Amino acid sequence: MFNGGSSSPTLTHVTISGNLGGMYNTNNSNPNIRNSIVWGNTNGSGYNVFNDSSKPNINHSIIEGSGVSDNIWDKNLGFDGGGT
């Protein structure tokens, strides 16, 4: 999923999995991700959610590589709105 040009889509109950890329956010695109799963995508960056000048707000979601299992949120993914 590509988000650009200051867009701010809201994704609720969405699964993004098994793609050549997960989510790419650029140019101040700040999506809201709620109750969703982003897992098992390969894009070469090492991230299922890659941000270039963007900071998504992620709530109650499962994001592969987020670091939550280690109790350390990876701030490169965006804002941890809780429940992840």
C-alpha positions in Angstrom: 0.0 0.0 0.0 1.5 3.4 -1.0 0.4 6.5 0.8 1.7 9.9 -0.3 0.9 13.6 -0.7 -0.2 14.3 2.8 -2.9 11.6 2.7 -4.1 10.2 6.0 -6.1 7.1 5.3 -7.7 5.1 8.2 -7.3 1.4 8.1 -9.5 -0.6 10.5 -9.7 -4.4 10.7 -7.3 -4.7 7.7 -4.7 -7.4 7.0 -1.7 -6.7 4.8 0.3 -9.9 4.4 2.2 -11.9 1.7 3.0 -9.0 -0.5 6.3 -7.7 -2.1 5.8 -4.7 0.1 3.7 -3.9 3.1 3.0 -0.2 3.5 5.1 2.7 2.2 4.3 6.2 3.6 5.9 9.3 2.2 5.4 13.1 2.0 3.6 13.6 5.3 1.2 10.7 4.8 0.2 9.8 8.3 -2.3 6.9 8.2 -4.2 5.7 11.2 -3.9 1.9 11.6 -6.4 0.4 14.0 -7.1 -3.3 14.9 -5.1 -4.4 11.9 -2.3 -6.8 11.0 0.8 -6.0 8.9 2.9 -9.1 8.7 4.9 -11.3 6.3 5.6 -8.8 3.6 9.0 -8.4 1.9 10.2 -5.1 0.7 14.0 -5.1 1.2 13.9 -2.4 3.9 13.4 -4.8 6.8 10.1 -3.1 7.7 6.5 -4.1 6.9 5.7 -0.4 7.4 8.3 2.0 5.9 8.1 5.7 6.5 9.8 8.5 4.6 8.7 11.8 6.2 5.7 10.2 7.7 4.5 9.0 11.2 1.5 6.7 11.2 -0.6 6.4 14.4 -0.9 2.7 15.2 -3.4 1.4 17.8 -4.3 -2.1 18.8 -2.5 -3.7 15.9 0.0 -6.4 15.2 3.0 -5.1 13.2 5.8 -7.5 12.4 9.1 -6.1 13.5 7.5 -3.6 15.9 9.6 -4.8 18.8 6.6 -5.1 21.0 7.5 -8.6 22.0 10.6 -7.1 23.6 8.6 -4.3 25.2 10.5 -1.8 23.1 8.4 0.0 20.4 10.3 0.7 17.2 9.7 4.4 16.7 10.6 4.1 13.0 7.1 2.6 12.5 5.3 5.6 13.8 3.4 6.5 17.0 2.4 3.7 19.3 -1.2 4.6 20.2 -1.4 1.7 22.6 -2.6 -1.9 22.6 -0.1 -3.1 20.0 
